[in-house]
Amino acid sequence: MILLPFLLFFFGLFFAGIWVFGTVLEETAYVSLLVGKTAPVEVDDYDTGFVPGERPVKLDRIPSVAYGKQFARLNVTWQGGGWDIVNVPVYLGADKSILKKGAGMSYASYFPGDGGCTILSAHVTRHFAELEGTPEGASVLLETSYGPYRYTVEKRVDGVDGTDRWYMDASSDYDLILYSCYPRENNGERRTERCVLCCHLVDGVEVTQ
């Protein structure tokens, strides 16, 4: 009877250790954004069943999207390159469960066509592994559930201080901002910087009301 509290304590530590270890393994790609040198995770299956909408003649309102649901897919290409950011699913919200699956749109930003800046982020070890290799002038295609939007990368800024959060300003003059942790090859150092692509809208239907 005297040993019972000690046994309970020991088993509690044991099972807690198993849970923590399993969680760390599950979140490896997420943790590697902050510490460690991790090669980009190969993401082969982009088929989420999402079907982009056709370009509307007129857009009266943005269709409702629930938090955590996919509403778009993203492609980035440039002359001499390939579709290095390919069919990336885009979800509303940017918590760690969403960033496991694709890119997330900041809840405080605007949907494409809604008159403000759309802000998307993704893991440098996953879907945005090629972000820092994307040149100015690259083409961005964001296919939403209510029609396509095309942008041009006007500026890429590497090494932005992570505490200087200008890239999270939804009132920005840019129409689309893509960002991820920087650099991809961090030599075991903690990633405290960001790579930011600033884009202007080329084509897409805006809300009329």
C-alpha positions in Angstrom: 0.0 0.0 0.0 2.9 2.3 0.8 4.3 1.8 -2.7 1.0 2.5 -4.5 1.5 6.3 -4.8 5.1 5.7 -6.2 3.8 3.2 -8.7 1.1 5.5 -9.8 3.6 8.3 -10.2 6.0 6.1 -12.2 3.3 4.8 -14.6 2.0 8.4 -15.0 5.5 9.6 -16.0 5.8 6.6 -18.3 2.6 7.2 -20.2 3.2 10.9 -20.3 6.6 10.3 -21.9 5.0 8.1 -24.5 2.5 10.8 -25.3 5.1 13.5 -25.6 7.4 11.4 -27.7 4.5 10.5 -30.1 3.5 14.2 -30.3 7.0 15.3 -31.1 7.2 12.7 -33.9 3.9 13.8 -35.3 4.9 17.4 -35.2 8.4 17.0 -36.6 7.8 19.2 -39.6 6.1 21.9 -37.5 8.9 21.9 -34.9 11.6 22.0 -37.6 10.3 25.5 -38.6 11.8 26.7 -35.4 14.8 24.5 -34.7 17.0 22.0 -36.4 18.1 21.3 -39.9 15.4 19.3 -41.7 15.2 18.6 -45.4 11.9 19.6 -47.0 9.2 16.9 -46.7 8.1 15.5 -50.0 4.4 16.0 -50.4 3.3 13.8 -53.3 -0.5 13.7 -53.0 -2.1 17.1 -53.6 -5.5 15.6 -54.7 -7.9 16.8 -52.0 -10.9 16.5 -54.2 -11.2 20.3 -54.4 -12.7 21.7 -57.6 -12.0 25.3 -58.5 -14.9 27.5 -59.6 -15.2 29.1 -63.1 -14.6 32.8 -63.5 -17.9 34.5 -62.8 -19.3 37.4 -64.9 -20.0 39.3 -61.7 -19.3 38.6 -58.1 -21.8 40.0 -55.6 -20.3 38.4 -52.5 -17.6 36.0 -51.4 -19.2 32.5 -50.7 -19.1 31.5 -47.1 -16.1 29.4 -46.0 -15.9 27.6 -42.7 -12.6 27.9 -40.6 -10.3 25.1 -41.6 -11.9 24.4 -44.9 -10.2 24.4 -48.3 -11.3 27.2 -50.5 -8.5 27.5 -53.1 -5.4 25.9 -54.5 -2.1 27.7 -55.3 0.4 27.4 -58.1 3.5 29.5 -58.7 5.6 29.3 -61.9 8.2 31.4 -63.8 10.0 31.4 -67.1 12.9 28.8 -67.0 11.4 27.2 -63.9 8.6 24.8 -63.3 5.5 24.5 -61.2 7.7 24.3 -58.1 4.8 25.3 -55.9 2.2 22.9 -57.3 -1.5 22.6 -56.5 -1.0 23.5 -52.9 -4.4 23.4 -51.0 -5.3 26.6 -49.4 -7.4 26.7 -46.2 -9.1 29.4 -44.1 -7.0 29.8 -41.0 -3.3 29.2 -40.3 -3.0 27.1 -37.1 -0.6 24.2 -37.0 -3.2 21.6 -37.9 -4.0 23.5 -41.1 -0.3 24.1 -42.0 0.2 20.3 -41.9 -2.1 20.0 -44.9 -1.2 23.0 -47.0 -1.2 26.8 -47.0 -3.3 28.8 -44.6 -4.9 32.2 -45.1 -4.7 34.6 -42.2 -8.1 35.0 -40.7 -7.5 38.7 -40.4 -6.8 39.1 -44.1 -9.1 39.3 -47.1 -10.4 36.7 -49.5 -9.2 37.2 -53.1 -11.5 39.7 -54.8 -12.7 41.2 -51.5 -10.8 44.5 -51.8 -7.8 43.9 -49.5 -4.6 41.9 -49.1 -4.8 38.1 -49.0 -2.1 36.7 -46.7 -1.0 33.1 -47.0 1.6 31.1 -45.1 2.9 27.5 -45.2 5.8 25.5 -43.8 9.2 26.0 -45.4 9.8 22.2 -44.8 6.6 21.4 -46.7 4.5 23.3 -49.3 6.6 26.5 -49.4 10.0 24.8 -49.6 10.6 26.6 -52.9 9.4 30.1 -51.8 12.9 31.5 -51.3 13.8 30.4 -54.8 10.9 32.2 -56.5 12.1 35.2 -58.5 10.4 38.5 -58.9 8.2 38.4 -62.0 6.9 34.9 -61.2 3.3 34.2 -61.9 0.9 33.1 -59.2 -2.4 31.4 -59.8 -4.8 31.2 -56.9 -7.8 29.1 -58.0 -10.7 29.7 -55.6 -14.0 28.0 -55.2 -15.5 31.1 -56.9 -13.1 31.7 -59.7 -9.3 32.1 -60.6 -7.1 35.0 -59.5 -3.7 35.7 -61.2 -0.9 37.7 -59.6 2.7 38.7 -60.4 5.4 38.6 -57.8 6.6 42.2 -57.6 9.1 41.8 -54.7 10.7 39.1 -52.7 12.2 39.9 -49.4 14.5 37.4 -47.7 15.6 37.5 -44.1 12.7 39.6 -42.7 12.9 39.8 -38.9 10.0 37.6 -37.6 9.1 40.2 -35.0 8.7 42.9 -37.7 5.3 41.7 -38.9 4.6 44.2 -41.7 3.9 41.2 -43.9 0.8 40.5 -41.8 -0.8 43.9 -42.5 -4.0 43.2 -44.4 -4.2 46.9 -45.3 -1.1 46.6 -47.4 -0.9 48.0 -50.9 -0.1 44.5 -52.2 -3.0 42.2 -53.2 -1.3 39.0 -52.1 1.5 38.1 -49.7 3.0 34.7 -49.3 5.5 34.0 -46.5 7.3 31.2 -44.7 10.2 30.8 -42.3 13.7 31.5 -43.6 16.1 30.2 -44.5 15.2 26.7 -45.6 18.8 25.4 -44.9 19.3 26.7 -41.4 22.4 24.7 -40.4 20.8 23.8 -37.1 20.0 27.3 -36.1 16.6 28.5 -34.9 14.6 30.1 -37.8 13.6 33.6 -36.6 13.4 35.2 -40.1 10.8 35.1 -42.9 10.9 34.9 -46.7 8.1 37.2 -48.1 6.7 37.4 -51.6 4.7 40.6 -52.3 2.3 40.3 -55.3 0.0 42.4 -57.3 -3.3 41.3 -58.9 -3.2 40.8 -62.7 -6.7 39.4 -63.3 -9.7 38.3 -61.2 -13.3 39.3 -60.5 -13.7 41.6 -57.5 -16.8 41.9 -55.4 -19.2 44.5 -56.9 -21.2 45.3 -53.7 
